[in-house]
Amino acid sequence: MQIIPLAHAKDLPVWRRPVSLLFLMAAAMPIAFATWSALLNNFVIEVAQFDGSDIGWLHTVREIPGFLAIGVIAVLMFMREQVLGMVALILLGVATAITAWFPTLGGILTITMLSSIGFHYYETVNQSLQLQWLPKDRAPQMLGWLLAAGSGATLVAYLCIIVTWEALGLTYNTVYLLSGGFTAAVALFALLAYPQFEAPDPQIKKMVLRRRYWLYYALQFMSGARRQIFVVFAGFMMVEKFGFRVHEVTALFTINLVVNMIAAPLLGRAVARWGERKALCVEYLGLICVFLGYGGIYWFGWGVMVAAALYVMDHVFFAMALALKTYFQKIADPRDIAPTAAVAFTINHIAAVFLPASLGYLWLVSPSSVFVLAAGMAGVSFCLALLIPRHPEPGNETIFARFAPAPAA
């Protein structure tokens, strides 16, 4: 296995450099995961006869590996980060490919658990590698372009579904096999074709919890709780309330992707110009409005066009969450990035373990209450974001740092 210091990677052909690998990974992962997500609500309702409670339990099971992402630290004692990321991506692809083979509640929960292990371990490592490989001055812009690359790859997959689903009479099994198989094949190629890149700062291979990262931890917790409500119930609403079929759900996702391909690089530039505090405050204020708008669909009977517009706006605001990554990159000890990425994923998924199942029961009684709760969570996140200083750095992690006593000489 060829190991190359990060500083020497510029001598490699462009397609074998670290940034090229990040773009390849960014394009490969959404092919499987986004296709799985696009078909999921129709698949579980039409084939497995799921209701709101069942979908809540499905997403609770899906988030358990995220809660256990801290196990990445143990795996890194025996496996390099880059290798673990590719192996996890292969697992995600294979599990997605065989999803339709198990059309029962138990089967779907089992295969979802396997794909979720691949997804969450990949995402943990991917976030760590991004922050290690991208320079701080260019990280916001590059993260925006990586988001755009993922959206572009997913757009191609969605257009294929829209054009061929009814015309060719495709089945869930066919689409899952093609999308999952493609992701697994690309991950295997990346594992074999790229050298192992060695960052200049060796990563600590044990759990790291530092008091000075407390605001980052709090924002991660609120982000995970808030995002679960959107991931679980926003798409489910489109199918349950408005009767969206597979190609209609995919068309909505396609519109969303086109908007994000344009917006993500611009948002990256905005974060670099505004700073993390202002960017996150804009995100959270926007999400408060969006979630209250979802509630208005049930209160005032707003139609499908309003719901679709809110869904697209939701994704745009969520894309601004890249500011949370760059905030941590600026305040972190470079050696803490890998272990803290694992810890942050676990914190992000604490609420994800119990929220989907519990809110699934609330959904049966009052769907609007679920979205009002999400708006409240976005409000708490907004208050926390106000504590980020204009120029975060080690020793200046929050606005309270200015009141801290000066260190002894």
C-alpha positions in Angstrom: 0.0 0.0 0.0 1.6 3.2 -1.2 1.7 6.0 1.5 2.3 9.5 0.3 2.6 12.6 2.6 0.0 15.2 1.9 2.6 17.8 0.9 3.9 15.6 -1.9 0.5 14.8 -3.4 0.8 17.8 -5.7 3.4 15.7 -7.7 0.7 13.1 -8.6 -1.5 13.3 -11.7 -4.5 15.6 -11.0 -7.0 12.6 -10.9 -5.0 10.9 -8.2 -4.7 13.8 -5.8 -6.6 14.1 -2.4 -9.1 16.7 -3.6 -9.9 14.5 -6.6 -10.6 11.6 -4.3 -12.8 13.8 -2.1 -14.8 14.7 -5.2 -15.1 11.1 -6.4 -16.4 10.0 -2.9 -18.8 13.0 -2.9 -20.3 11.8 -6.2 -20.4 8.1 -5.4 -22.1 8.1 -2.0 -25.3 9.9 -3.0 -26.0 7.6 -5.9 -26.8 4.8 -3.4 -28.1 6.8 -0.4 -30.2 9.4 -2.3 -31.7 6.8 -4.5 -32.6 4.7 -1.5 -34.1 7.8 0.1 -36.1 8.7 -3.0 -37.8 5.3 -3.3 -38.1 4.6 0.4 -41.4 6.2 1.3 -43.2 4.7 -1.7 -41.5 1.3 -1.2 -42.4 1.0 2.4 -46.0 2.2 1.9 -46.8 0.3 -1.3 -44.9 -2.9 -0.5 -44.6 -3.2 3.2 -47.7 -1.3 4.2 -45.9 1.1 6.6 -47.8 3.7 8.7 -46.3 6.7 10.6 -45.3 4.5 13.5 -43.5 2.0 11.3 -41.5 4.7 9.5 -40.5 6.2 12.8 -39.1 2.8 14.0 -37.3 2.4 10.6 -35.5 5.7 11.1 -34.7 5.0 14.7 -33.0 1.8 13.6 -31.3 3.7 10.8 -29.8 6.1 13.3 -28.4 3.6 15.8 -25.1 3.2 13.9 -24.8 7.0 13.9 -25.1 7.0 17.7 -22.4 4.3 17.8 -20.1 6.2 15.3 -17.7 6.7 18.2 -16.7 3.1 17.4 -14.7 4.5 14.5 -12.0 5.4 17.0 -11.5 1.8 17.9 -11.5 0.7 14.2 -8.8 3.3 13.4 -6.4 1.5 15.8 -6.3 -1.3 13.2 -7.2 0.4 9.9 -6.3 3.6 8.2 -9.0 6.3 7.9 -9.0 6.3 4.1 -9.3 2.5 3.9 -12.1 2.5 6.5 -14.0 5.1 4.4 -13.8 3.0 1.3 -14.9 -0.2 3.0 -17.8 1.6 4.6 -18.8 3.0 1.2 -18.7 -0.5 -0.3 -21.0 -1.8 2.6 -23.5 1.0 1.9 -23.6 0.2 -1.8 -24.0 -3.6 -1.3 -26.7 -3.1 1.3 -28.6 -0.7 -0.9 -28.4 -3.0 -3.8 -30.3 -5.8 -2.0 -32.9 -3.7 -0.2 -35.8 -4.9 -2.3 -35.0 -8.5 -1.5 -36.4 -8.1 2.0 -39.9 -6.5 1.7 -41.1 -7.1 5.3 -40.8 -4.9 8.4 -38.1 -7.2 9.9 -36.2 -7.5 6.6 -36.2 -3.8 5.9 -35.1 -3.0 9.4 -32.2 -5.4 9.1 -30.9 -4.3 5.7 -31.4 -0.7 6.8 -29.1 -1.3 9.8 -26.4 -2.6 7.5 -26.6 0.2 5.0 -26.6 2.7 7.9 -23.4 1.3 9.4 -21.8 1.9 6.0 -23.3 5.3 5.6 -22.4 6.7 9.1 -18.9 5.2 9.3 -18.2 6.6 5.8 -19.6 10.1 6.7 -17.6 10.2 9.9 -14.3 9.4 8.1 -15.2 11.6 5.1 -15.8 14.6 7.4 -12.4 14.0 9.1 -10.5 13.7 5.8 -12.1 16.8 4.4 -11.0 18.9 7.4 -7.5 17.4 7.3 -6.9 17.6 3.6 -8.5 21.1 2.8 -6.7 24.3 3.8 -8.5 26.5 6.2 -8.6 29.5 3.9 -10.3 27.5 1.1 -12.3 25.0 3.1 -15.7 26.8 2.9 -15.6 27.2 -0.9 -14.3 23.7 -1.4 -17.0 22.2 0.8 -19.6 24.1 -1.2 -18.2 22.6 -4.4 -18.2 19.1 -2.9 -21.9 19.5 -2.0 -22.5 20.6 -5.6 -20.7 17.6 -6.9 -22.8 15.3 -4.8 -26.0 17.0 -6.0 -24.9 16.7 -9.6 -24.3 13.0 -9.4 -27.6 12.5 -7.6 -29.3 14.6 -10.3 -28.2 12.2 -13.0 -29.6 9.2 -11.1 -32.9 11.0 -10.4 -33.3 12.0 -14.1 -32.8 8.4 -15.1 -35.5 7.3 -12.6 -37.9 10.0 -13.9 -37.4 9.2 -17.5 -37.4 5.4 -17.3 -39.5 4.4 -14.2 -42.8 4.3 -16.1 -41.5 4.1 -19.6 -39.5 0.9 -18.9 -41.7 -0.4 -16.1 -38.8 -0.4 -13.7 -39.1 -2.2 -10.3 -37.7 -1.2 -6.9 -35.3 -4.2 -7.2 -33.8 -3.0 -10.5 -33.2 0.5 -9.3 -31.7 -0.5 -6.0 -29.4 -3.0 -7.6 -28.1 -0.5 -10.2 -27.6 2.4 -7.8 -26.1 0.4 -4.9 -23.9 -1.7 -7.3 -22.5 1.5 -8.9 -21.6 3.0 -5.5 -19.9 -0.2 -4.4 -17.9 -0.4 -7.7 -16.7 3.2 -7.5 -15.6 2.7 -3.9 -13.7 -0.5 -4.8 -12.0 1.4 -7.6 -11.0 4.3 -5.2 -9.6 1.8 -2.7 -7.3 0.2 -5.3 -6.4 3.1 -7.5 -5.5 5.8 -5.0 -2.4 5.9 -2.7 -2.9 6.4 1.0 -2.4 10.1 1.9 -0.6 10.9 5.1 -1.7 14.2 6.8 1.1 16.1 8.6 -0.6 15.8 12.0 -1.1 12.2 13.3 -4.6 11.7 14.6 -5.2 10.8 18.3 -6.7 7.3 18.4 -8.8 7.6 21.5 -11.9 9.4 22.5 -11.5 13.1 22.9 -13.9 15.3 24.8 -12.6 18.8 25.4 -14.4 21.5 27.4 -13.5 24.2 24.9 -15.4 22.4 22.2 -18.7 22.5 24.2 -20.5 24.9 21.8 -19.6 22.7 18.8 -21.0 19.7 20.7 -24.2 21.6 21.6 -24.8 22.7 18.0 -24.2 19.2 16.8 -26.8 17.8 19.2 -29.4 20.3 18.1 -28.6 19.8 14.4 -29.1 16.1 14.7 -32.5 16.4 16.5 -33.8 19.0 14.1 -32.6 17.1 11.0 -34.3 13.9 12.0 -37.7 15.6 11.9 -37.1 16.7 8.3 -35.5 13.5 7.1 -38.2 11.3 8.6 -41.4 13.3 8.2 -41.1 15.9 5.4 -40.8 13.3 2.6 -43.3 11.0 4.3 -45.8 13.9 4.3 -45.5 14.3 0.5 -46.4 10.7 -0.1 -49.0 10.3 2.7 -50.9 13.6 2.4 -50.4 14.5 -1.3 -50.2 11.0 -2.8 -46.9 11.5 -4.5 -45.8 8.6 -6.7 -42.2 7.5 -7.3 -41.5 9.6 -10.3 -43.2 12.6 -8.7 -41.1 12.3 -5.5 -38.0 11.9 -7.7 -39.0 15.0 -9.7 -39.2 17.0 -6.5 -35.8 15.8 -5.5 -34.4 16.7 -8.9 -35.6 20.3 -8.6 -34.1 20.4 -5.2 -30.8 19.1 -6.6 -30.6 21.7 -9.4 -31.2 24.5 -6.9 -28.5 23.1 -4.5 -26.0 22.7 -7.4 -26.3 26.4 -8.0 -26.6 27.5 -4.3 -24.0 25.3 -2.6 -20.8 27.0 -4.1 -22.4 30.4 -3.4 -23.2 29.4 0.1 -19.6 28.3 0.6 -18.4 31.7 -0.6 -21.0 33.4 1.7 -19.6 31.5 4.8 -16.1 32.5 3.9 -17.2 36.2 3.6 -19.8 36.4 6.4 -18.1 34.1 9.0 -19.7 31.1 10.7 -21.8 32.9 13.2 -23.8 35.0 10.6 -24.1 32.0 8.2 -25.5 29.7 10.9 -27.9 32.4 12.2 -29.3 32.8 8.7 -29.7 29.1 8.4 -31.6 28.7 11.7 -33.9 31.6 11.1 -34.8 30.2 7.7 -35.5 26.8 9.1 -37.8 28.2 11.8 -39.9 29.8 8.9 -39.8 26.5 6.9 -40.9 24.3 9.8 -43.7 26.7 10.7 -44.7 26.6 7.1 -45.0 22.8 7.2 -47.3 23.2 10.2 -49.3 25.7 8.1 -50.0 23.0 5.6 -52.1 21.2 8.2 -53.5 24.4 9.9 -54.6 26.3 6.8 -54.8 23.6 4.2 -52.0 24.9 2.0 -51.6 22.9 -1.2 -48.9 20.8 -2.7 -47.0 23.7 -4.4 -46.4 25.3 -1.0 -45.2 22.0 0.4 -42.8 21.5 -2.5 -41.4 25.0 -2.3 -40.8 24.6 1.5 -39.1 21.3 0.8 -36.6 22.9 -1.6 -36.0 25.8 0.7 -35.4 23.4 3.6 -32.5 21.8 1.7 -31.0 25.1 0.8 -30.8 26.2 4.4 -29.5 22.8 5.5 -26.6 23.3 3.0 -25.4 26.2 5.1 -24.5 23.7 7.8 -21.1 23.5 6.2 -20.3 26.5 8.4 -20.4 24.2 11.4 -17.6 22.1 9.9 -15.4 25.1 9.2 -16.1 26.5 12.7 -14.7 23.3 14.2 -11.8 23.3 11.8 -10.8 26.8 13.0 -11.0 26.0 16.7 -9.6 22.5 16.7 -6.2 21.0 17.5 -5.3 19.4 14.1 -4.7 16.1 15.9 -8.3 16.1 17.3 -10.1 16.1 14.0 -10.6 12.3 13.5 -11.6 11.4 17.1 -13.8 14.5 17.4 -15.5 13.7 14.1 -16.5 10.4 15.6 -17.6 12.0 18.9 -19.6 14.7 17.1 -21.4 12.1 15.0 -22.4 10.2 18.2 -23.6 13.5 19.8 -25.5 14.4 16.6 -27.4 11.1 16.7 -28.3 11.0 20.4 -31.8 12.4 19.7 -32.0 10.4 16.5 -32.2 7.2 18.5 -35.5 8.0 20.2 -37.0 11.0 18.3 -38.2 9.2 15.1 -40.1 6.4 17.0 -41.6 8.7 19.6 -42.6 11.4 17.2 -44.0 8.7 14.9 -46.8 8.2 17.5 -47.2 12.0 17.8 -47.6 12.1 14.0 -50.6 9.8 14.2 -52.3 12.3 16.5 -51.0 15.7 15.2 -48.6 16.0 12.3 -48.4 19.8 12.7 -47.1 19.4 16.3 -44.1 17.5 14.9 -43.1 20.5 12.8 -43.7 23.1 15.5 -41.3 21.1 17.7 -38.7 21.3 14.9 -39.2 25.0 14.7 -38.5 25.3 18.4 -35.3 23.3 18.0 -34.2 25.6 15.2 -34.8 28.5 17.6 -32.5 27.0 20.3 -29.8 26.5 17.6 -30.1 30.1 16.6 -29.5 31.2 20.3 -26.4 28.9 20.4 -25.1 30.3 17.1 -25.0 33.8 18.6 -22.3 32.6 21.0 -19.8 32.0 18.1 -17.2 34.8 17.8 -16.6 36.6 14.6 -13.1 35.1 14.2 -13.1 31.7 16.0 -9.7 30.1 16.7 -8.1 28.1 19.5 -8.6 30.0 22.7 -11.4 32.0 21.1 -14.1 29.3 20.7 -17.0 31.4 22.1 -17.8 35.0 22.8 -17.2 34.2 26.5 -13.5 33.8 25.8 -13.1 37.5 25.9 -14.1 37.5 29.6 -11.8 34.6 30.5 -8.8 35.5 32.6 -5.5 35.8 30.8 -3.2 32.8 31.1 -0.3 33.0 33.5 3.0 34.1 32.1 
